[in-house]
Amino acid sequence: MFLVGLTGGIASGKSSVIQVFQQLGCAVIDVDVLARLVVQPGCPAHRRIVEAFGTEVLLENGDIDRKVLGDLIFNQPDRRHLLNTITHPEIFKEMVKETFKYFLRGYRYVILDIPLLFETKKLLKYMKHTVVVYCDWDTQLARLMQRNNLNREDAEARIKAQLPLKDKARMAHHVLDNSGEWSVTKRQLDPQGQEFSGLHLLRGWNQGPSFWNHRSVSMRGCEGNNR
């Protein structure tokens, strides 16, 4: 078994791409879901976050208020690093557990949805392949402003807080361009689609290592035959 790291940027459309992979029968682990799991009340990370950031980061029911915590660490590298040192080891433990479950079920590979794959670099060494869901700056900005009801200045600040998508695209093995209409992106993921004639990426993962060093903007071929 090997691991595939999939990432993108805020409002690049990564979550929609992941949904398509899941519909096609791919084994997918959403690391952000694991991040929410490990900070639930009663978990070690929850206790340490409260100790480090105070009870102001708690909702009335005791859950972590992700928005308040996000605002506290925004543009504060030291605080962000502190939060990462608390949560990342716990997330990694859960990731290993979930990956092992897929291994026992006979899957050849697992796709890991990792928002900060290239920013933190901690999980890169475990990935056989990396995939970036890319869109151009103007598209990303417009989508974020509309989705989060932000003004241009605030939206730009949030995008600039992340590693630029063009830099991630240069570092990734494979790039999926989501700059256009969603219907176009979805056809890139459709194993039956004929619009794109590029590398059948996920089929290549199933077949063997001859595909591993290719870089492509087409990701056709997740045919539900992952096992």
Secondary structure, DSSP 4 states (H G I P E B T S, - for coil): -EEEEEE--TTSSHHHHHHHHHHTT--EEEHHHHHHHTTSTTSHHHHHHHHHH-GGGB-TTS-B-HHHHHHHHTT-HHHHHHHHHHHHHHHHHHHHHHHHHHHHTT-SEEEEE-TTHHHH-TTGGG-SEEEEEE--HHHHHHHHHHHHT--HHHHHHHHHTS--HHHHHHHSSEEEE-SS-HHHHHHHH-TT--S--S--HHHHHHH-GGGTT---S------S---
